[in-house]
Amino acid sequence: MCLPLFVSIIYCEWDSVFIFSLVALFLAGISLPAVLMKVRDRTIYAKEGLFVVIMTWVLLSLGGSMPFYLGGWIPKFVDAFFETVSGFTTTGATVLSQIEGLPYGVLFWRSFTHWIGGMGVLLFVMAVVPVSENHSIHIMRAELTGPSVGKLVPKGMLTAKILYGIYLALTLLEAILLYAGGMSVYDSIIHAFSTAGTGGFSNKNASIAHFDSAYIDWVITVFMLLFSINFNMFYFLLIRKFSAIRQNSEWKVFFGIVAAATIGIMFFIYPEYNSLLLSFRYSAFQVASCISTTGFITADFDQWHEAAECILLLVMIIGACAGSTGGGLKVIRLQVLWKAMVNEIRKMIHPQTVTRLKMDGKGLETDIVHSTLVYLVLLLGLFIISVFLVAIDGRGMETTLSAVLSCINNVGPGLAEVGPVMNYGGLSVLSKWVLCADMLLGRLEIYPVLLLFSPNIWRRKFM
């Protein structure tokens, strides 16, 4: 909380200074005994990694909500917790209707949660604090997105530093470009944080539409797409391993989906704007915002043609690439499902044929195919249960379905009562708690939470 505290001092917001100081001292005080505790065995196995990741996300969300609640900026605790969970999980769903009246330090903290949560809370810890290398991959596996996680280099801590170095460099570059486009230093940093984490919190009520600038729209569009790519690609680019980039099909499919969705939406919204360039600009921005699960808006897409809304909902479900800061199902899982489906059809036609699935020229392990199918079933089950619970509010199916879909995929805005110019403040307490769980489960991709409740994982150590 030192950074928002520093921002509050710069803008002479002494109430914010007091609140951030109080919360920081309280959290430091209750954490100190654990820091000073001497531990004989620092080895992290699967169960420890899962437990650390899940409890850190929950406790950090509780601690992060304290400034909002104690300062009275968000009077209800459930709303403060919802806003913080939405921030750390980079969902960007908000309960606030008036944002611009909040203190600078509070708005900075709100967007900074996106930046911390984008790459991963524990990955940030691994990058800046000495952590045991013994089985640190279990922390990375529980927190990074996608069907499989590997190290860029042999040491997990070095991998974390490389990833965060790339993350920081891209964030700074975007902030500089936004400042060059007319944003203030403060605004450029706020929006760079939110873009990098693919979260979508803005310090303006109208989001990016407030600036009404083609330059700013295109800069943010490009960076939303960049932060949706597997960060391994940037590392390969740095070490000039171009063959690895060429062989990777996920980013190619990702940009293919972006292009198709942009052209499709542009066709449907052209009559509304009567301008090819304007239609292309708004279409490209909103597709990038939805597929990256950022949630920024430049137009009220809830008023667009229904076919355009359907395309946006589809790209929300698909989401970004694995190993990026974006949410959603992930493009690589879509590829795995497609290959598995084609293979099953081939078996039906030629039962005696034995084929091995391949991805990017390498054999696709059966475990990955199986885990992808199971994940899809779990996601569908979570979606059905959540829709039933949120439907108790009686807000209408468009609101209910889009709210759950948006929160599970960490997108932010939905349709109807939770649309791009609306917020989640009107939902019931039950719905907000359900959606908080959806955001956390969506960000951690369900498995770590379910495995934590499995009796088998507590009976033995998994290497």
RONU-546774 format. One record per residue (C-alpha): residue in one letter; chain; x, y, z. Coordinates in Angstrom, 1 decimal. Each point is the difference from the previous one (the first is absolute). Layout:
! residues N
rest;kette;u;v;w
a;A;X;Y;Z .
...
This chain:
! residues 463
rest;kette;u;v;w
m;A;0.0;0.0;0.0 .
c;A;3.0;2.3;0.0 .
l;A;-0.5;1.1;-3.7 .
p;A;-3.6;1.2;0.5 .
l;A;1.1;1.6;3.3 .
f;A;2.7;1.9;-1.9 .
v;A;-2.5;1.1;-2.7 .
s;A;-2.4;1.2;2.8 .
i;A;2.9;2.1;1.5 .
i;A;0.7;1.5;-3.5 .
y;A;-3.6;1.1;-0.3 .
c;A;-0.3;1.1;3.7 .
e;A;-2.8;-2.5;0.7 .
w;A;0.6;-0.3;3.7 .
d;A;-3.0;-2.1;0.7 .
s;A;1.3;-2.6;-2.6 .
v;A;3.5;0.3;1.5 .
f;A;-1.4;-0.9;3.5 .
i;A;-2.1;-2.9;-1.3 .
f;A;2.8;-1.5;-2.1 .
s;A;2.5;0.4;2.8 .
l;A;-2.3;-1.6;2.5 .
v;A;-0.8;-3.0;-2.2 .
a;A;3.7;-0.5;-1.0 .
l;A;1.1;0.1;3.7 .
f;A;-2.8;-2.4;1.0 .
l;A;0.8;-2.5;-2.8 .
a;A;3.7;0.2;0.7 .
g;A;-0.7;-0.5;3.8 .
i;A;-2.0;-3.2;-0.5 .
s;A;2.4;-1.3;-2.6 .
l;A;3.2;0.5;2.1 .
p;A;-0.3;-3.1;2.2 .
a;A;-0.2;-2.2;-3.1 .
v;A;3.0;1.8;-1.5 .
l;A;2.1;-0.5;3.1 .
m;A;-1.1;-3.6;0.4 .
k;A;2.9;-2.4;-0.6 .
v;A;-0.9;-2.9;-2.3 .
r;A;2.1;-3.1;-0.3 .
d;A;-1.3;-1.2;-3.4 .
r;A;-0.7;2.6;-2.7 .
t;A;-0.6;-2.6;-2.7 .
i;A;-3.3;0.7;-1.9 .
y;A;-1.9;-3.0;-1.2 .
a;A;-3.2;0.0;-2.0 .
k;A;-2.3;0.3;3.0 .
e;A;2.0;2.8;1.6 .
g;A;0.1;1.9;-3.4 .
l;A;-3.7;-0.3;-0.4 .
f;A;-0.8;1.1;3.6 .
v;A;2.4;2.9;-0.2 .
v;A;-1.4;1.3;-3.3 .
i;A;-3.7;-0.3;1.0 .
m;A;0.4;1.4;3.5 .
t;A;2.2;2.9;-1.3 .
w;A;-2.6;1.0;-2.6 .
v;A;-2.8;-0.1;2.6 .
l;A;1.9;1.8;2.8 .
l;A;1.5;2.6;-2.4 .
s;A;-3.6;0.8;-1.2 .
l;A;-1.1;0.4;3.6 .
g;A;2.9;2.2;0.8 .
g;A;-0.3;2.0;-3.2 .
s;A;-3.6;0.7;0.7 .
m;A;0.7;1.7;3.3 .
p;A;0.9;3.5;-1.4 .
f;A;-3.2;0.1;-2.0 .
y;A;-2.1;-1.0;3.0 .
l;A;1.8;1.8;2.9 .
g;A;0.2;3.2;-2.0 .
g;A;-3.7;-0.1;-0.7 .
w;A;0.5;0.2;-3.8 .
i;A;-1.9;-3.3;-0.3 .
p;A;-2.2;-0.1;3.1 .
k;A;-1.1;-3.7;-0.3 .
f;A;2.6;-2.6;0.7 .
v;A;-1.3;-2.5;-2.6 .
d;A;0.3;2.8;-2.6 .
a;A;3.6;0.9;1.1 .
f;A;0.9;-3.7;-0.2 .
f;A;-1.6;-0.4;-3.4 .
e;A;1.9;3.0;-1.3 .
t;A;3.3;-1.3;1.3 .
v;A;-0.5;-3.6;-1.3 .
s;A;-1.0;1.5;-3.3 .
g;A;3.2;2.0;0.1 .
f;A;2.5;-2.8;0.9 .
t;A;-1.7;-2.5;-2.3 .
t;A;0.2;2.6;-2.8 .
t;A;-3.7;-0.3;-0.6 .
g;A;-0.9;3.7;0.0 .
a;A;-3.6;-0.4;1.1 .
t;A;-0.9;2.9;2.3 .
v;A;-2.7;1.0;2.5 .
l;A;0.9;3.7;-0.3 .
s;A;-2.2;2.4;-2.0 .
q;A;2.0;3.1;0.7 .
i;A;3.7;-0.6;-0.4 .
e;A;1.5;3.4;-0.7 .
g;A;-0.9;1.4;3.4 .
l;A;2.3;-2.5;1.8 .
p;A;3.4;1.1;1.3 .
y;A;3.0;-0.4;-2.2 .
g;A;1.7;-2.5;2.4 .
v;A;-3.1;-2.2;0.1 .
l;A;-0.3;-0.1;-3.8 .
f;A;3.7;-0.8;-0.3 .
w;A;-0.4;-2.9;2.5 .
r;A;-3.1;-1.2;-1.9 .
s;A;1.9;-0.2;-3.3 .
f;A;3.3;-1.2;1.6 .
t;A;-1.9;-3.1;1.2 .
h;A;-0.4;-0.9;-3.7 .
w;A;3.8;0.3;-0.6 .
i;A;0.8;-2.2;2.9 .
g;A;-2.6;-2.6;-0.8 .
g;A;0.7;0.0;-3.7 .
m;A;3.2;-2.0;0.0 .
g;A;-0.8;-1.7;3.3 .
v;A;0.3;1.0;3.6 .
l;A;2.3;-2.8;1.0 .
l;A;2.1;0.3;-3.1 .
f;A;0.6;3.6;1.0 .
v;A;1.2;-1.3;3.4 .
m;A;2.3;-2.5;-1.7 .
a;A;1.4;2.8;-2.1 .
v;A;0.9;2.4;2.9 .
v;A;0.4;-2.2;3.1 .
p;A;2.4;-2.9;0.5 .
v;A;-2.2;-3.2;-0.2 .
s;A;1.2;-3.6;0.2 .
e;A;0.6;-1.5;-3.5 .
n;A;-1.1;-3.4;1.3 .
h;A;-3.1;-0.7;-2.0 .
s;A;-0.8;3.7;-0.5 .
i;A;-1.6;-1.2;-3.3 .
h;A;-3.0;-1.0;2.1 .
i;A;-0.7;3.7;0.7 .
m;A;0.4;0.9;-3.6 .
r;A;-2.2;-2.9;-1.2 .
a;A;-2.8;1.1;2.4 .
e;A;0.1;3.6;-1.0 .
l;A;0.9;0.3;-3.7 .
t;A;-2.7;-0.6;-2.5 .
g;A;-0.3;-2.7;-2.6 .
p;A;0.0;-3.8;-0.1 .
s;A;3.7;-0.4;0.8 .
v;A;2.7;2.1;1.5 .
g;A;3.8;-0.2;-0.5 .
k;A;3.0;2.0;0.9 .
l;A;1.7;2.3;-2.5 .
v;A;3.3;-0.7;1.7 .
p;A;1.0;-2.8;2.5 .
k;A;-0.6;2.2;3.1 .
g;A;-3.6;1.0;0.9 .
m;A;1.1;3.3;1.6 .
l;A;1.9;1.0;-3.1 .
t;A;-3.0;-0.8;-2.1 .
a;A;-2.2;2.2;2.2 .
k;A;2.5;2.9;-0.3 .
i;A;0.1;-0.4;-3.8 .
l;A;-3.8;0.0;-0.3 .
y;A;-0.3;3.0;2.3 .
g;A;2.8;1.8;-1.8 .
i;A;-1.9;-0.3;-3.3 .
y;A;-3.2;0.9;1.7 .
l;A;1.4;3.2;1.5 .
a;A;1.7;1.0;-3.3 .
l;A;-3.2;-0.3;-2.0 .
t;A;-1.9;1.9;2.7 .
l;A;2.5;2.9;0.0 .
l;A;-0.1;0.1;-3.8 .
e;A;-3.8;0.2;-0.1 .
a;A;0.0;2.7;2.7 .
i;A;2.5;2.1;-2.0 .
l;A;-2.0;-0.4;-3.2 .
l;A;-3.2;1.0;1.8 .
y;A;1.7;3.1;1.5 .
a;A;1.2;0.9;-3.5 .
g;A;-3.7;-0.2;-1.2 .
g;A;-1.1;2.7;2.5 .
m;A;-0.8;-1.9;3.2 .
s;A;1.4;1.3;3.2 .
v;A;2.8;-1.9;1.8 .
y;A;-2.5;-1.3;2.5 .
d;A;-2.6;-1.1;-2.6 .
s;A;2.6;-1.7;-2.1 .
i;A;1.3;-2.0;2.9 .
i;A;-3.5;-1.0;1.2 .
h;A;-1.0;-1.2;-3.5 .
a;A;3.3;-1.7;-0.6 .
f;A;-0.5;-2.0;3.2 .
s;A;-3.5;-1.0;-1.0 .
t;A;1.0;-0.9;-3.6 .
a;A;3.0;-2.0;1.2 .
g;A;-2.1;-2.1;2.4 .
t;A;-2.8;-0.1;-2.6 .
g;A;-2.2;1.2;2.8 .
g;A;-1.9;3.1;-1.3 .
f;A;-0.3;2.3;3.0 .
s;A;0.1;3.6;-1.1 .
n;A;0.0;3.2;2.1 .
k;A;-2.6;1.4;-2.4 .
n;A;-3.8;-0.7;0.2 .
a;A;-0.1;-0.5;-3.8 .
s;A;3.1;-2.1;-0.1 .
i;A;2.2;0.5;-3.1 .
a;A;-3.0;1.7;-1.8 .
h;A;0.8;3.0;2.3 .
f;A;3.1;0.9;-2.1 .
d;A;-1.7;-0.3;-3.4 .
s;A;3.3;-0.4;-1.7 .
a;A;0.8;-2.4;-2.9 .
y;A;3.7;0.0;1.0 .
i;A;-0.7;-1.1;3.6 .
d;A;-2.6;-2.6;-1.2 .
w;A;2.6;-1.6;-2.4 .
v;A;2.8;0.1;2.6 .
i;A;-2.1;-1.8;2.5 .
t;A;-1.4;-2.4;-2.6 .
v;A;3.5;-1.1;-1.0 .
f;A;1.2;-0.4;3.6 .
m;A;-3.2;-2.0;1.0 .
l;A;0.9;-2.4;-2.8 .
l;A;3.7;-0.1;1.0 .
f;A;-0.8;-0.8;3.6 .
s;A;-2.3;-2.8;-1.3 .
i;A;3.0;-1.9;-1.6 .
n;A;1.9;-2.7;1.9 .
f;A;2.9;1.9;1.6 .
n;A;2.4;-2.8;-1.1 .
m;A;-0.3;1.5;-3.5 .
f;A;1.5;3.3;1.3 .
y;A;2.9;-1.9;1.6 .
f;A;0.7;-2.0;-3.1 .
l;A;0.0;3.3;-1.9 .
l;A;2.6;1.5;2.4 .
i;A;2.3;-3.0;-0.3 .
r;A;-0.7;-0.1;-3.8 .
k;A;-1.4;-3.4;0.0 .
f;A;-2.3;0.7;-3.0 .
s;A;-0.5;-3.6;-0.9 .
a;A;-1.9;-0.6;3.3 .
i;A;-2.3;3.0;-0.8 .
r;A;-0.6;-1.2;-3.5 .
q;A;-0.9;-3.6;1.2 .
n;A;-2.5;1.3;2.6 .
s;A;-3.5;-0.1;-1.5 .
e;A;-1.9;1.4;2.9 .
w;A;0.8;3.7;-0.7 .
k;A;-0.8;-0.5;-3.7 .
v;A;-3.4;-1.5;0.8 .
f;A;-0.5;2.8;2.6 .
f;A;0.6;2.8;-2.5 .
g;A;-2.1;-1.9;-2.6 .
i;A;-3.0;0.0;2.4 .
v;A;0.6;3.7;0.7 .
a;A;0.0;0.9;-3.7 .
a;A;-3.1;-2.1;-0.7 .
a;A;-1.9;1.4;2.9 .
t;A;1.0;3.6;-0.8 .
i;A;-1.1;-0.2;-3.6 .
g;A;-3.3;-1.7;1.0 .
i;A;-0.9;2.6;2.6 .
m;A;1.1;2.8;-2.3 .
f;A;-2.5;-1.2;-2.6 .
f;A;-2.9;0.0;2.6 .
i;A;0.7;3.4;1.6 .
y;A;0.8;1.9;-3.3 .
p;A;-3.6;1.2;-0.4 .
e;A;0.1;1.5;3.5 .
y;A;3.2;2.1;-0.6 .
n;A;-0.2;0.4;-3.8 .
s;A;3.8;0.1;-0.1 .
l;A;2.3;-2.8;-0.9 .
l;A;3.0;1.3;2.0 .
l;A;-2.1;0.7;3.1 .
s;A;-1.7;-3.4;-0.2 .
f;A;3.4;-1.7;-0.3 .
r;A;1.4;2.0;2.9 .
y;A;-2.8;-0.8;2.4 .
s;A;-0.3;-3.6;-1.2 .
a;A;3.8;-0.7;0.4 .
f;A;0.1;1.7;3.4 .
q;A;-2.9;-1.9;1.4 .
v;A;1.1;-3.4;-1.4 .
a;A;3.5;0.5;1.5 .
s;A;-1.6;1.1;3.3 .
c;A;-2.3;-3.1;0.2 .
i;A;2.4;-2.7;-1.3 .
s;A;2.7;1.3;2.3 .
t;A;-2.6;0.2;2.7 .
t;A;1.1;3.5;0.8 .
g;A;-3.5;1.6;0.0 .
f;A;0.8;3.6;-1.1 .
i;A;-2.7;1.6;-2.1 .
t;A;-0.1;2.8;-2.6 .
a;A;-3.7;-0.6;-0.9 .
d;A;-3.1;-1.5;1.5 .
f;A;0.1;-3.3;-1.8 .
d;A;-3.2;-1.0;1.8 .
q;A;-1.8;2.2;-2.6 .
w;A;1.7;-1.7;-2.9 .
h;A;-1.5;-2.5;-2.4 .
e;A;-0.8;-3.3;1.8 .
a;A;2.3;-1.9;-2.3 .
a;A;2.9;2.3;1.0 .
e;A;-0.8;-0.6;3.7 .
c;A;0.0;-3.8;-0.7 .
i;A;3.5;0.2;-1.5 .
l;A;1.2;2.0;3.0 .
l;A;-1.4;-2.7;2.3 .
l;A;1.7;-2.7;-2.0 .
v;A;3.5;1.7;0.2 .
m;A;-0.6;0.5;3.7 .
i;A;-0.3;-3.7;0.4 .
i;A;3.0;-0.8;-2.2 .
g;A;2.2;2.5;1.8 .
a;A;3.8;0.6;-0.4 .
c;A;3.0;-2.3;-0.4 .
a;A;1.4;-2.2;2.8 .
g;A;2.8;1.6;1.9 .
s;A;-1.4;3.5;-0.5 .
t;A;-1.7;2.4;2.4 .
g;A;-3.4;-0.6;-1.7 .
g;A;-2.8;-2.3;1.2 .
g;A;-2.6;-2.2;-1.8 .
l;A;0.2;-3.6;-1.2 .
k;A;3.3;0.7;-1.8 .
v;A;0.7;-0.5;-3.7 .
i;A;2.3;-2.9;0.6 .
r;A;-2.9;-2.0;1.7 .
l;A;-2.2;0.8;-3.0 .
q;A;2.7;-1.4;-2.3 .
v;A;0.3;-3.2;2.2 .
l;A;-3.7;-0.5;-0.1 .
w;A;-0.1;0.5;-3.7 .
k;A;2.8;-2.5;-0.6 .
a;A;-1.7;-2.5;2.3 .
m;A;-3.3;0.4;-1.8 .
v;A;1.5;-0.5;-3.4 .
n;A;1.9;-3.0;1.2 .
e;A;-3.2;-1.6;1.4 .
i;A;-1.7;0.6;-3.4 .
r;A;2.9;-1.6;-1.8 .
k;A;-0.2;-3.0;2.3 .
m;A;-3.7;-0.4;-0.7 .
i;A;0.8;-0.1;-3.8 .
h;A;3.1;-2.1;0.3 .
p;A;-0.3;-2.1;3.3 .
q;A;3.3;-1.8;-0.6 .
t;A;2.1;3.1;-0.5 .
v;A;2.3;0.9;2.9 .
t;A;0.9;3.7;0.0 .
r;A;1.9;2.2;2.4 .
l;A;-1.2;3.5;0.7 .
k;A;2.6;2.7;-0.7 .
m;A;0.4;3.7;0.9 .
d;A;2.6;2.2;-1.6 .
g;A;1.8;-3.1;-1.4 .
k;A;0.2;-1.7;3.4 .
g;A;-2.0;-2.9;1.4 .
l;A;-3.0;1.1;2.1 .
e;A;-0.1;-1.9;3.2 .
t;A;-3.2;-1.8;0.9 .
d;A;0.1;1.6;3.5 .
i;A;-0.3;3.4;-1.5 .
v;A;-3.0;-1.0;-2.2 .
h;A;-1.7;-1.7;3.0 .
s;A;0.6;3.0;2.3 .
t;A;-1.3;2.4;-2.6 .
l;A;-3.2;-2.0;-0.4 .
v;A;-0.4;-0.3;3.8 .
y;A;0.6;3.8;0.4 .
l;A;-2.7;0.7;-2.5 .
v;A;-2.5;-2.2;1.9 .
l;A;1.0;1.6;3.3 .
l;A;-0.4;3.5;-1.5 .
l;A;-3.4;-0.9;-1.4 .
g;A;-1.1;-1.4;3.4 .
l;A;1.2;3.2;1.8 .
f;A;-1.8;2.1;-2.5 .
i;A;-3.3;-1.9;0.4 .
i;A;0.1;0.2;3.8 .
s;A;0.9;3.7;0.0 .
v;A;-2.7;0.9;-2.5 .
f;A;-2.6;-1.8;2.3 .
l;A;1.2;1.9;3.1 .
v;A;0.2;3.4;-1.7 .
a;A;-3.4;-0.6;-1.7 .
i;A;-1.6;0.2;3.4 .
d;A;0.4;3.8;-0.3 .
g;A;-2.6;-0.1;-2.8 .
r;A;2.0;2.5;-2.1 .
g;A;-0.7;-1.7;-3.3 .
m;A;1.9;-2.7;-1.9 .
e;A;2.0;2.4;-2.1 .
t;A;1.4;1.7;3.1 .
t;A;0.4;-3.3;1.9 .
l;A;1.8;-1.9;-2.8 .
s;A;2.3;2.8;-1.0 .
a;A;0.9;0.9;3.6 .
v;A;1.1;-3.6;0.8 .
l;A;1.7;-0.4;-3.4 .
s;A;1.8;3.2;0.4 .
c;A;1.2;-0.7;3.6 .
i;A;1.1;-3.6;-0.7 .
n;A;2.0;1.1;-3.0 .
n;A;1.3;3.1;1.9 .
v;A;-1.3;2.4;-2.7 .
g;A;-2.0;2.7;2.0 .
p;A;-2.9;1.5;-1.9 .
g;A;-3.0;-2.1;-0.9 .
l;A;-3.3;0.8;-1.6 .
a;A;-3.3;1.7;1.1 .
e;A;0.2;1.0;3.7 .
v;A;3.7;-0.8;0.2 .
g;A;0.8;1.4;-3.5 .
p;A;2.9;2.2;-1.0 .
v;A;-1.6;3.3;1.4 .
m;A;-1.5;-1.8;3.1 .
n;A;1.6;-1.7;3.0 .
y;A;-0.5;-2.9;2.4 .
g;A;-1.0;2.1;3.0 .
g;A;-3.8;-0.8;-0.4 .
l;A;0.5;-3.8;0.4 .
s;A;-0.9;-1.7;3.3 .
v;A;2.6;-0.9;2.7 .
l;A;-0.4;-3.7;-1.0 .
s;A;0.7;0.7;-3.7 .
k;A;3.1;2.1;0.9 .
w;A;1.5;-2.8;2.2 .
v;A;-0.7;-2.5;-2.8 .
l;A;1.6;2.2;-2.6 .
c;A;3.0;0.6;2.3 .
a;A;0.5;-3.8;0.1 .
d;A;-0.4;-0.2;-3.7 .
m;A;2.7;2.6;-0.5 .
l;A;2.4;-1.8;2.2 .
l;A;-0.7;-3.4;-1.4 .
g;A;0.2;1.4;-3.6 .
r;A;3.4;1.7;0.7 .
l;A;1.4;-3.2;1.7 .
e;A;-1.7;-2.2;-2.7 .
i;A;-1.9;-2.1;2.5 .
y;A;2.4;-2.9;0.4 .
p;A;2.1;1.4;2.9 .
v;A;-3.1;0.7;2.1 .
l;A;-1.5;-3.5;-0.7 .
l;A;3.3;-1.8;0.6 .
l;A;0.3;1.8;3.3 .
f;A;-3.2;-1.7;1.2 .
s;A;1.1;-3.5;-1.2 .
p;A;0.8;-2.3;2.9 .
n;A;2.7;-1.8;-2.1 .
i;A;2.2;3.1;-0.2 .
w;A;0.3;0.2;3.8 .
r;A;1.0;-3.7;0.4 .
r;A;3.3;0.2;-1.8 .
k;A;2.5;2.4;-1.5 .
f;A;0.0;0.5;-3.8 .
m;A;3.4;0.8;-1.5 .
